[in-house]
């Protein structure tokens, strides 16, 4: 009977490990989705900062140009 009990315990352990692996896969997929959204948000933010830099540089150039003309 001990061998049968050990076999059942081993089977139970394998099933529990499979469940843990399934949960780990779900967690990894969730993290992957989060990183994809973060990368997209980073790109959008980079674009907005670039546009703001362009506006600031344009305003600075216009200000310098006005001072030279005066």
SULHU-V621745 format. One record per residue. RES is the residue in one letter. NEAR is the number of other ideal C-beta (glycine too) atoms within 12 Angstrom. Layout:
RES&NEAR, RES&NEAR
This chain:
X&7, X&8, X&9, X&10, X&11, X&12, X&13, X&14, X&14, X&14, X&14, X&14, X&14, X&14, X&14, X&14, X&14, X&14, X&14, X&14, X&14, X&14, X&14, X&14, X&14, X&14, X&14, X&14, X&14, X&14, X&14, X&14, X&14, X&14, X&14, X&14, X&14, X&14, X&14, X&14, X&14, X&14, X&14, X&14, X&14, X&14, X&14, X&14, X&14, X&14, X&14, X&14, X&14, X&14, X&14, X&14, X&14, X&14, X&14, X&14, X&14, X&14, X&14, X&13, X&12, X&11, X&10, X&9, X&8, X&7
